Amino acid sequence: MTFKITVIKPIAIALAGAAIVLAVAGCGGGSKSTSTSAAASTASTGATTSAPAGISKTEFVAKANAICNATNGPLAATALKLASHPSPTEAAHIIAGTFIPEIQGQLGQIKALGTPVGGQATVATMDRLLAGDIAKIAKNPALAGPAVFHDFAKVAHGYGLTACAPLS
């Protein structure tokens, strides 16, 4: 029992922070509603679908931060499930079945925004760091938490994505 509490409680605490932090993790992709809106406005103006590639840094940062802010709720809900002290097996299932997919969804949404001109290297670095963090958590669910996203957050926050991984 002590072992489960020792392992699960830190996971739950880490995930609670990670939920907010991972809103940062999403910083790398765009929201479906944002992409749909962009696609709809593109279609109505007759512009080509390559418009997201020409997104300005200001627009990218604003939309990516909005994506991260919008996904804080679902990530926090997942963290609360873990705070209920599930068994290590259940915790691993929640992390693999919900937590990681939520983070990957954020990443996908932010990627859908396109890459700001001149920001290709930074965005590629953020994507690489976040993918590495997700892989680490998938391999060892106990790592789920703000600390695992520190390197990602350092780059993302420096670029302006402060709503993404805010606790890292």
N, CA, C and O of each residue as an XYZ file, in Angstrom:
672
protein
N       0.817     -1.196      0.000
C       0.000      0.000      0.000
C       0.859      1.258      0.000
O       0.599      2.194     -0.756
N       1.862      1.278      0.831
C       2.715      2.445      0.887
C       3.363      2.683     -0.468
O       3.506      3.826     -0.903
N       3.756      1.597     -1.135
C       4.387      1.734     -2.436
C       3.433      2.375     -3.435
O       3.820      3.275     -4.180
N       2.178      1.906     -3.449
C       1.206      2.464     -4.395
C       0.989      3.943     -4.137
O       0.953      4.735     -5.079
N       0.847      4.323     -2.890
C       0.638      5.727     -2.568
C       1.867      6.528     -2.937
O       1.756      7.634     -3.467
N       3.026      5.984     -2.666
C       4.262      6.675     -2.991
C       4.402      6.860     -4.491
O       4.849      7.915     -4.940
N       4.030      5.858     -5.272
C       4.167      5.949     -6.715
C       3.017      6.735     -7.330
O       3.248      7.632     -8.141
N       1.798      6.417     -6.961
C       0.641      7.030     -7.592
C       0.470      8.487     -7.178
O       0.141      9.322     -8.021
N       0.680      8.812     -5.927
C       0.496     10.193     -5.490
C       1.417     11.133     -6.261
O       0.949     12.162     -6.747
N       2.720     10.820     -6.395
C       3.562     11.695     -7.206
C       3.107     11.751     -8.658
O       3.189     12.798     -9.300
N       2.628     10.624     -9.174
C       2.137     10.626    -10.551
C       0.941     11.550    -10.653
O       0.848     12.354    -11.580
N       0.015     11.437     -9.693
C      -1.175     12.282     -9.727
C      -0.803     13.753     -9.600
O      -1.326     14.594    -10.332
N       0.084     14.061     -8.690
C       0.520     15.450     -8.508
C       1.231     15.929     -9.771
O       0.991     17.038    -10.251
N       2.089     15.097    -10.290
C       2.814     15.469    -11.500
C       1.858     15.672    -12.655
O       2.019     16.603    -13.444
N       0.860     14.804    -12.761
C      -0.081     14.940    -13.853
C      -0.984     16.143    -13.690
O      -1.383     16.760    -14.677
N      -1.308     16.477    -12.471
C      -2.104     17.685    -12.265
C      -1.332     18.889    -12.787
O      -1.878     19.741    -13.488
N      -0.070     18.943    -12.436
C       0.773     20.019    -12.953
C       0.986     19.862    -14.438
O       1.007     20.840    -15.185
N       1.143     18.626    -14.858
C       1.382     18.375    -16.272
C       0.173     18.741    -17.101
O       0.310     19.171    -18.246
N      -1.010     18.576    -16.538
C      -2.208     18.935    -17.269
C      -2.139     20.388    -17.686
O      -2.464     20.747    -18.818
N      -1.716     21.202    -16.767
C      -1.579     22.615    -17.074
C      -0.348     22.806    -17.936
O      -0.356     23.581    -18.892
N       0.695     22.102    -17.592
C       1.931     22.207    -18.332
C       1.749     21.670    -19.731
O       2.298     22.214    -20.689
N       1.000     20.632    -19.849
C       0.828     20.020    -21.138
C      -0.058     20.824    -22.038
O      -0.108     20.616    -23.251
N      -0.739     21.721    -21.442
C      -1.434     22.618    -22.314
C      -0.356     23.262    -23.142
O      -0.599     23.752    -24.245
N       0.848     23.253    -22.590
C       1.987     23.748    -23.327
C       2.435     22.706    -24.301
O       2.848     23.000    -25.423
N       2.349     21.522    -23.864
C       2.807     20.451    -24.713
C       2.091     20.521    -26.017
O       2.653     20.201    -27.065
N       0.874     20.931    -25.967
C       0.102     21.085    -27.175
C       0.701     22.143    -28.046
O       0.398     22.202    -29.238
N       1.522     22.960    -27.508
C       2.116     24.020    -28.284
C       3.039     23.415    -29.296
O       4.202     23.120    -29.019
N       2.522     23.242    -30.423
C       3.232     22.614    -31.505
C       2.207     22.250    -32.549
O       2.578     21.936    -33.680
N       0.915     22.281    -32.211
C      -0.164     21.947    -33.119
C      -1.284     22.947    -32.949
O      -1.266     23.721    -31.992
N      -2.279     22.961    -33.860
C      -3.377     23.904    -33.796
C      -4.675     23.217    -33.471
O      -4.750     21.990    -33.541
N      -5.709     23.967    -33.115
C      -6.972     23.357    -32.744
C      -7.768     23.000    -33.980
O      -7.630     23.629    -35.029
N      -8.607     21.977    -33.845
C      -9.433     21.567    -34.962
C     -10.388     22.682    -35.336
O     -10.601     22.947    -36.519
N     -10.965     23.340    -34.342
C     -11.887     24.413    -34.651
C     -11.149     25.570    -35.313
O     -11.688     26.219    -36.210
N      -9.923     25.830    -34.878
C      -9.128     26.883    -35.503
C      -8.801     26.488    -36.924
O      -8.908     27.308    -37.836
N      -8.400     25.236    -37.127
C      -8.061     24.780    -38.469
C      -9.287     24.818    -39.351
O      -9.211     25.225    -40.511
N     -10.433     24.390    -38.802
C     -11.657     24.403    -39.563
C     -12.024     25.831    -39.920
O     -12.431     26.102    -41.050
N     -11.885     26.745    -38.974
C     -12.196     28.140    -39.244
C     -11.253     28.701    -40.301
O     -11.673     29.430    -41.199
N      -9.988     28.358    -40.184
C      -9.017     28.831    -41.164
C      -9.341     28.265    -42.535
O      -9.254     28.969    -43.541
N      -9.714     26.998    -42.574
C     -10.045     26.368    -43.844
C     -11.307     27.008    -44.427
O     -11.389     27.245    -45.632
N     -12.283     27.284    -43.567
C     -13.518     27.898    -44.037
C     -13.253     29.295    -44.583
O     -13.785     29.667    -45.629
N     -12.433     30.067    -43.877
C     -12.159     31.418    -44.362
C     -11.310     31.364    -45.625
O     -11.441     32.215    -46.506
N     -10.433     30.357    -45.711
C      -9.632     30.198    -46.909
C     -10.530     29.872    -48.087
O     -10.363     30.418    -49.178
N     -11.496     28.968    -47.858
C     -12.396     28.572    -48.928
C     -13.253     29.752    -49.369
O     -13.503     29.920    -50.563
N     -13.701     30.560    -48.433
C     -14.567     31.679    -48.787
C     -13.817     32.787    -49.519
O     -14.419     33.550    -50.275
N     -12.508     32.879    -49.298
C     -11.744     33.914    -49.983
C     -11.130     33.410    -51.278
O     -10.593     34.191    -52.064
N     -11.211     32.098    -51.500
C     -10.650     31.532    -52.707
C      -9.154     31.302    -52.616
O      -8.531     30.929    -53.610
N      -8.563     31.515    -51.451
C      -7.131     31.295    -51.283
C      -6.841     29.808    -51.266
O      -7.741     28.997    -51.047
N      -5.605     29.451    -51.494
C      -5.234     28.053    -51.492
C      -5.088     27.546    -50.062
O      -5.026     28.335    -49.119
N      -5.032     26.226    -49.908
C      -4.938     25.637    -48.579
C      -3.530     25.736    -48.007
O      -3.298     25.282    -46.887
N      -2.588     26.311    -48.738
C      -1.234     26.447    -48.216
C      -1.096     27.670    -47.318
O       0.003     27.966    -46.849
N      -2.185     28.381    -47.072
C      -2.145     29.588    -46.250
C      -1.531     29.365    -44.869
O      -0.804     30.240    -44.398
N      -1.788     28.222    -44.183
C      -1.203     28.050    -42.856
C       0.325     28.132    -42.847
O       0.903     28.516    -41.830
N       0.988     27.786    -43.940
C       2.441     27.848    -43.982
C       2.930     29.283    -43.874
O       4.066     29.516    -43.463
N       2.103     30.239    -44.232
C       2.505     31.633    -44.190
C       1.995     32.366    -42.967
O       1.935     33.595    -42.973
N       1.632     31.656    -41.930
C       1.108     32.266    -40.720
C       2.183     33.159    -40.089
O       3.365     32.816    -40.087
N       1.765     34.283    -39.566
C       2.738     35.160    -38.909
C       3.059     34.593    -37.529
O       2.287     33.814    -36.970
N       4.202     34.994    -36.991
C       4.581     34.532    -35.657
C       3.547     34.995    -34.636
O       3.170     34.231    -33.748
N       3.092     36.225    -34.752
C       2.108     36.766    -33.814
C       0.832     35.937    -33.825
O       0.292     35.601    -32.771
N       0.352     35.609    -35.017
C      -0.868     34.813    -35.140
C      -0.635     33.390    -34.630
O      -1.486     32.829    -33.940
N       0.510     32.811    -34.966
C       0.850     31.464    -34.511
C       0.870     31.396    -32.987
O       0.270     30.503    -32.388
N       1.562     32.345    -32.370
C       1.683     32.367    -30.906
C       0.301     32.525    -30.272
O      -0.023     31.821    -29.315
N      -0.505     33.434    -30.791
C      -1.844     33.660    -30.229
C      -2.707     32.404    -30.345
O      -3.370     32.005    -29.387
N      -2.693     31.790    -31.518
C      -3.536     30.600    -31.723
C      -3.006     29.401    -30.937
O      -3.793     28.640    -30.374
N      -1.700     29.225    -30.892
C      -1.129     28.103    -30.135
C      -1.419     28.261    -28.645
O      -1.760     27.286    -27.975
N      -1.287     29.476    -28.123
C      -1.611     29.719    -26.712
C      -3.095     29.448    -26.451
O      -3.449     28.918    -25.398
N      -3.960     29.807    -27.397
C      -5.395     29.544    -27.244
C      -5.661     28.041    -27.213
O      -6.497     27.573    -26.441
N      -4.961     27.299    -28.038
C      -5.102     25.838    -28.054
C      -4.685     25.272    -26.705
O      -5.386     24.441    -26.127
N      -3.556     25.718    -26.215
C      -3.071     25.226    -24.929
C      -4.050     25.581    -23.815
O      -4.350     24.743    -22.964
N      -4.546     26.810    -23.812
C      -5.519     27.217    -22.795
C      -6.794     26.389    -22.878
O      -7.352     26.006    -21.850
N      -7.256     26.110    -24.089
C      -8.502     25.353    -24.276
C      -8.371     23.903    -23.821
O      -9.365     23.288    -23.435
N      -7.190     23.360    -23.859
C      -7.009     21.951    -23.500
C      -6.574     21.754    -22.057
O      -6.377     20.618    -21.626
N      -6.421     22.827    -21.309
C      -6.086     22.681    -19.893
C      -7.163     21.896    -19.151
O      -6.840     21.070    -18.297
N      -8.429     22.135    -19.458
C      -9.537     21.464    -18.776
C      -9.494     19.957    -18.911
O      -9.488     19.254    -17.900
N      -9.464     19.436    -20.133
C      -9.407     17.983    -20.288
C      -8.158     17.360    -19.649
O      -8.226     16.271    -19.080
N      -7.035     18.047    -19.745
C      -5.826     17.513    -19.120
C      -5.949     17.514    -17.599
O      -5.487     16.586    -16.935
N      -6.567     18.547    -17.051
C      -6.772     18.603    -15.602
C      -7.719     17.494    -15.160
O      -7.521     16.890    -14.106
N      -8.746     17.224    -15.961
C      -9.683     16.143    -15.633
C      -8.960     14.795    -15.600
O      -9.221     13.961    -14.734
N      -8.068     14.599    -16.535
C      -7.286     13.364    -16.551
C      -6.396     13.297    -15.317
O      -6.259     12.239    -14.703
N      -5.796     14.414    -14.957
C      -4.948     14.447    -13.767
C      -5.755     14.125    -12.511
O      -5.251     13.474    -11.595
N      -7.003     14.578    -12.469
C      -7.861     14.284    -11.316
C      -8.143     12.787    -11.203
O      -8.219     12.244    -10.101
N      -8.297     12.129    -12.347
C      -8.479     10.673    -12.322
C      -7.274     10.020    -11.651
O      -7.420      9.080    -10.870
N      -6.115     10.514    -11.954
C      -4.897      9.952    -11.372
C      -4.763     10.322     -9.905
O      -4.156      9.582     -9.130
N      -5.325     11.459     -9.518
C      -5.267     11.884     -8.123
C      -6.130     11.010     -7.220
O      -5.995     11.048     -5.997
N      -7.016     10.223     -7.827
C      -7.875      9.343     -7.039
C      -7.136      8.084     -6.599
O      -7.746      7.158     -6.064
N      -5.829      8.051     -6.823
C      -4.950      6.959     -6.392
C      -5.293      5.603     -7.014
O      -5.490      4.624     -6.294
N      -5.364      5.542     -8.335
C      -5.604      4.243     -8.957
C      -4.373      3.353     -8.762
O      -3.306      3.827     -8.369
N      -4.536      2.084     -9.036
C      -3.393      1.176     -8.950
C      -2.366      1.587    -10.001
O      -2.698      2.313    -10.938
N      -1.134      1.133     -9.857
C      -0.131      1.464    -10.879
C      -0.564      1.034    -12.281
O      -0.287      1.730    -13.258
N      -1.230     -0.090    -12.378
C      -1.710     -0.564    -13.680
C      -2.773      0.374    -14.231
O      -2.750      0.723    -15.412
N      -3.710      0.784    -13.371
C      -4.754      1.717    -13.802
C      -4.154      3.071    -14.176
O      -4.570      3.686    -15.158
N      -3.191      3.529    -13.403
C      -2.541      4.810    -13.700
C      -1.857      4.751    -15.066
O      -1.970      5.679    -15.867
N      -1.153      3.662    -15.320
C      -0.482      3.504    -16.615
C      -1.505      3.486    -17.746
O      -1.257      4.032    -18.820
N      -2.657      2.856    -17.504
C      -3.722      2.809    -18.516
C      -4.274      4.205    -18.788
O      -4.498      4.571    -19.941
N      -4.492      4.981    -17.735
C      -5.001      6.357    -17.898
C      -3.983      7.208    -18.660
O      -4.347      7.987    -19.541
N      -2.726      7.051    -18.316
C      -1.684      7.839    -18.984
C      -1.607      7.466    -20.458
O      -1.575      8.339    -21.325
N      -1.577      6.143    -20.742
C      -1.459      5.695    -22.132
C      -2.747      5.906    -22.924
O      -2.700      6.214    -24.115
N      -3.900      5.741    -22.267
C      -5.169      5.800    -22.979
C      -5.783      7.176    -23.089
O      -6.597      7.418    -23.980
N      -5.408      8.093    -22.194
C      -6.023      9.419    -22.196
C      -4.987     10.540    -22.213
O      -5.007     11.399    -23.095
N      -4.092     10.526    -21.245
C      -3.158     11.633    -21.065
C      -2.273     11.852    -22.304
O      -2.225     12.957    -22.846
N      -1.590     10.818    -22.737
C      -0.710     10.950    -23.910
C      -1.513     11.331    -25.155
O      -1.096     12.229    -25.887
N      -2.661     10.673    -25.425
C      -3.436     11.097    -26.608
C      -3.887     12.554    -26.541
O      -3.954     13.229    -27.568
N      -4.199     13.045    -25.335
C      -4.589     14.458    -25.218
C      -3.421     15.368    -25.596
O      -3.609     16.372    -26.284
N      -2.233     15.021    -25.153
C      -1.049     15.816    -25.481
C      -0.771     15.736    -26.984
O      -0.477     16.744    -27.627
N      -0.869     14.530    -27.530
C      -0.647     14.371    -28.962
C      -1.677     15.160    -29.757
O      -1.371     15.686    -30.827
N      -2.905     15.244    -29.233
C      -3.939     16.034    -29.894
C      -3.577     17.510    -29.923
O      -3.779     18.191    -30.928
N      -3.041     17.999    -28.809
C      -2.595     19.394    -28.771
C      -1.522     19.625    -29.824
O      -1.575     20.589    -30.588
N      -0.558     18.732    -29.851
C       0.540     18.855    -30.805
C       0.008     18.884    -32.229
O       0.436     19.703    -33.042
N      -0.920     17.993    -32.526
C      -1.502     17.950    -33.867
C      -2.235     19.226    -34.226
O      -2.149     19.712    -35.353
N      -2.966     19.770    -33.244
C      -3.703     21.014    -33.481
C      -2.742     22.167    -33.762
O      -2.984     22.978    -34.656
N      -1.684     22.238    -33.021
C      -0.730     23.330    -33.214
C       0.013     23.165    -34.537
O       0.262     24.148    -35.235
N       0.365     21.937    -34.883
C       1.025     21.701    -36.171
C       0.131     22.129    -37.330
O       0.618     22.607    -38.355
N      -1.171     21.957    -37.163
C      -2.113     22.322    -38.218
C      -2.122     23.828    -38.497
O      -2.608     24.265    -39.540
N      -1.591     24.611    -37.574
C      -1.522     26.059    -37.789
C      -0.541     26.423    -38.894
O      -0.669     27.476    -39.519
N       0.420     25.573    -39.133
C       1.488     25.893    -40.066
C       2.669     26.452    -39.290
O       2.615     26.611    -38.070
N       3.716     26.742    -40.007
C       4.930     27.252    -39.369
C       5.148     28.704    -39.771
O       5.116     29.040    -40.955
N       5.369     29.558    -38.784
C       5.627     30.962    -39.111
C       6.910     31.115    -39.929
O       7.894     30.410    -39.709
N       6.875     32.039    -40.862
C       8.059     32.327    -41.657
C       9.168     32.754    -40.696
O       8.959     33.614    -39.841
N      10.329     32.159    -40.842
C      11.453     32.465    -39.979
C      11.448     31.679    -38.670
O      12.409     31.757    -37.904
N      10.387     30.928    -38.402
C      10.296     30.174    -37.154
C      10.457     28.680    -37.340
O      10.222     27.905    -36.413
N      10.858     28.269    -38.542
C      10.946     26.844    -38.846
C      11.847     26.088    -37.876
O      11.467     25.022    -37.392
N      13.010     26.609    -37.587
C      13.955     25.901    -36.714
C      13.414     25.797    -35.295
O      13.522     24.743    -34.669
N      12.837     26.868    -34.784
C      12.303     26.856    -33.415
C      11.123     25.911    -33.302
O      11.045     25.127    -32.356
N      10.204     25.974    -34.256
C       9.032     25.100    -34.223
C       9.471     23.639    -34.370
O       8.929     22.763    -33.696
N      10.420     23.376    -35.222
C      10.927     22.004    -35.375
C      11.560     21.516    -34.072
O      11.397     20.354    -33.701
N      12.270     22.387    -33.386
C      12.872     22.025    -32.098
C      11.790     21.732    -31.075
O      11.879     20.739    -30.353
N      10.761     22.582    -30.999
C       9.657     22.345    -30.058
C       8.987     21.008    -30.355
O       8.715     20.231    -29.440
N       8.720     20.738    -31.638
C       8.084     19.475    -32.022
C       8.946     18.282    -31.612
O       8.435     17.295    -31.084
N      10.240     18.373    -31.853
C      11.160     17.283    -31.521
C      11.216     17.058    -30.016
O      11.164     15.919    -29.553
N      11.322     18.145    -29.252
C      11.389     18.018    -27.800
C      10.104     17.432    -27.230
O      10.143     16.565    -26.357
N       8.974     17.906    -27.721
C       7.703     17.401    -27.221
C       7.501     15.936    -27.588
O       7.034     15.149    -26.765
N       7.848     15.568    -28.810
C       7.734     14.154    -29.208
C       8.617     13.281    -28.313
O       8.222     12.180    -27.931
N       9.798     13.769    -27.986
C      10.689     13.031    -27.087
C      10.101     12.900    -25.691
O      10.221     11.851    -25.059
N       9.464     13.964    -25.208
C       8.839     13.934    -23.882
C       7.681     12.934    -23.856
O       7.525     12.182    -22.894
N       6.882     12.932    -24.907
C       5.766     11.988    -25.000
C       6.304     10.561    -25.003
O       5.746      9.688    -24.338
N       7.382     10.318    -25.745
C       7.985      8.984    -25.794
C       8.494      8.564    -24.419
O       8.358      7.403    -24.034
N       9.079      9.503    -23.678
C       9.571      9.193    -22.329
C       8.427      8.786    -21.415
O       8.545      7.822    -20.658
N       7.326      9.514    -21.485
C       6.171      9.206    -20.642
C       5.566      7.862    -21.043
O       5.170      7.074    -20.184
N       5.497      7.606    -22.339
C       4.951      6.330    -22.807
C       5.795      5.160    -22.289
O       5.262      4.113    -21.924
N       7.089      5.350    -22.264
C       8.002      4.297    -21.794
C       7.953      4.154    -20.276
O       8.032      3.041    -19.755
N       7.822      5.282    -19.562
C       7.818      5.266    -18.106
C       6.762      6.254    -17.605
O       7.075      7.426    -17.399
N       5.504      5.802    -17.402
C       4.415      6.690    -16.989
C       4.703      7.485    -15.720
O       4.113      8.547    -15.519
N       5.583      7.005    -14.873
C       5.904      7.737    -13.642
C       6.567      9.080    -13.935
O       6.620      9.943    -13.059
N       7.068      9.269    -15.144
C       7.711     10.531    -15.513
C       6.705     11.626    -15.861
O       7.076     12.793    -15.987
N       5.438     11.255    -16.016
C       4.427     12.236    -16.410
C       4.377     13.356    -15.376
O       4.118     13.118    -14.196
N       4.621     14.545    -15.824
C       4.596     15.694    -14.937
C       5.364     16.845    -15.536
O       5.973     16.703    -16.596
N       5.344     17.982    -14.874
C       5.973     19.188    -15.404
C       7.463     19.049    -15.704
O       7.953     19.631    -16.672
N       8.184     18.293    -14.894
C       9.635     18.211    -15.076
C      10.022     17.642    -16.428
O      11.013     18.071    -17.019
N       9.258     16.690    -16.922
C       9.615     16.058    -18.189
C       9.524     17.046    -19.357
O      10.168     16.847    -20.387
N       8.739     18.095    -19.202
C       8.546     19.066    -20.282
C       9.428     20.305    -20.147
O       9.224     21.289    -20.860
N      10.380     20.269    -19.265
C      11.204     21.455    -18.998
C      11.913     21.981    -20.247
O      11.844     23.175    -20.538
N      12.587     21.111    -20.981
C      13.320     21.571    -22.171
C      12.376     22.123    -23.229
O      12.656     23.144    -23.857
N      11.244     21.430    -23.420
C      10.245     21.920    -24.361
C       9.764     23.307    -23.934
O       9.714     24.238    -24.737
N       9.411     23.423    -22.647
C       8.864     24.686    -22.138
C       9.853     25.826    -22.291
O       9.467     26.952    -22.605
N      11.121     25.540    -22.071
C      12.146     26.580    -22.187
C      12.135     27.183    -23.595
O      12.198     28.402    -23.754
N      12.057     26.327    -24.605
C      12.034     26.802    -25.997
C      10.680     27.449    -26.309
O      10.625     28.534    -26.887
N       9.586     26.774    -25.921
C       8.247     27.276    -26.229
C       7.987     28.630    -25.569
O       7.479     29.551    -26.209
N       8.335     28.743    -24.300
C       8.102     30.011    -23.596
C       8.947     31.133    -24.201
O       8.493     32.272    -24.314
N      10.163     30.805    -24.582
C      11.023     31.795    -25.223
C      10.459     32.288    -26.541
O      10.726     33.412    -26.967
N       9.668     31.425    -27.189
C       9.062     31.783    -28.473
C       7.733     32.515    -28.277
O       7.195     33.096    -29.220
N       7.206     32.484    -27.049
C       5.952     33.160    -26.753
C       4.809     32.244    -26.377
O       3.730     32.722    -26.028
N       5.017     30.944    -26.439
C       3.954     29.993    -26.111
C       3.911     29.769    -24.598
O       4.230     28.687    -24.104
N       3.523     30.781    -23.900
C       3.551     30.742    -22.435
C       2.396     29.973    -21.825
O       2.484     29.568    -20.666
N       1.315     29.755    -22.561
C       0.193     28.981    -22.052
C       0.463     27.489    -22.148
O      -0.252     26.682    -21.553
N       1.473     27.132    -22.879
C       1.833     25.736    -23.048
C       2.896     25.381    -22.013
O       3.913     26.064    -21.889
N       2.647     24.309    -21.278
C       3.554     23.848    -20.221
C       3.927     24.978    -19.277
O       5.111     25.230    -19.050
N       2.929     25.666    -18.720
C       3.216     26.827    -17.881
C       3.943     26.501    -16.582
O       4.578     27.384    -16.005
N       3.870     25.271    -16.107
C       4.516     24.913    -14.844
C       5.904     24.312    -15.028
O       6.582     23.985    -14.054
N       6.313     24.171    -16.260
C       7.624     23.565    -16.523
C       8.721     24.600    -16.520
O       9.888     24.264    -16.725
